[in-house]
Amino acid sequence: MQNVRAYIMLVCATLFWAGNFMVGKFASLENIPPMSLVFFRWSLVWLILLPFTCKEIIKNKLIIINNLPLLFFLAFTSVGLFNTFTYLSLVHTQVINASLFNTAIPAAIIFLCFLFKIEKTNKFQILGLILSVFGILSIITKLDLNVLLTLNFNKGDLIMIGGVITWGLYSAFLKNKKFTLPLLTLVHVLCTFGLIFIFPQFLYEYSQGLRVSFNSNLYYTLIYLALFPSIGSYYCWAGAVSIIGANRAGIFLSLIPFFSTIMAIIFFSEQFKFFHLIGSILIILGLFLSNKKVQNA
């Protein structure tokens, strides 16, 4: 029964994260500025979590103070940059493209862990990384060599690659974390520090004349983003990992582009094309190879 509970939690977590892409696309179509969306999303998360985490933050203040550089870096890459890259990319590209790039995050983590000497890399992981890179190239070039030769890439696709790199950095350095904080407390701390980086982005966007219209579409969008992909997914994911482990849980990340693609076809009439299929096959093959263990002779 515990395993069944874990699988249900993993499906919910990936479904909520897939919904993040859908809502991000909806926001772009409703002319909700992306950086403003990030700012108001995490401000609402901060307010929701405060009553539940304030005592734990005070209790663990020495741990937080002693690890400020790492916490600031984690907040900068996850809350401060990844969300901005994601919502900016959805202004210019399809939900299907943006969500498929996320399946390459494990490959990015492996590369960055190797680059910063956080973990050793085996031959299967290197092969998986290469396949994932070819998968990304298949999507951004649409299997058209002229796109590669002329560097005529879709702006949104390139922005989403920035998102993959920043989440890879966050995940790689999260592995380096030597301290322990309750999950919601960690999310709240990262949210707090992340808002320091998000606020200047919001001010810049505001100075460019991109203003938020406070209406029901914005309120519903923010409520979904705050409760589900921001809090619900983290809670479900952490709970499932504690039951079945990170490796088995990691395979479920492939459900994010699966759910996103289905919803994008239904709600936005997007088309899943041949280059999406080739790209996703290469990336998923790379993911499985990356998780393959080397047997000792």
Secondary structure, 3 states (H helix, E strand, C coil): CHHHHHHHHHHHHHHHHHHHHHHHHHHHHCCCCHHHHHHHHHHHHHHHHHHHHHHHHHHCHHHHHHCHHHHHHHHHHHHHHHHHHHHHHHHHCCHHHHHHHHCCHHHHHHHHHHHCCCCCCCHHHHHHHHHHHHHHHHHHHCCCHHHHHHCCCCHHHHHHHHHHHHHHHHHHHHCCCCCCCCHHHHHHHHHHHHHHHHHHHHHHHHHCCCCCCCCHHHHHHHHHHHHHHHHHHHHHHHHHHHHHCHHHHHHHHHHHHHHHHHHHHHHHCCCCCHHHHHHHHHHHHHHHHHCCCCCCC
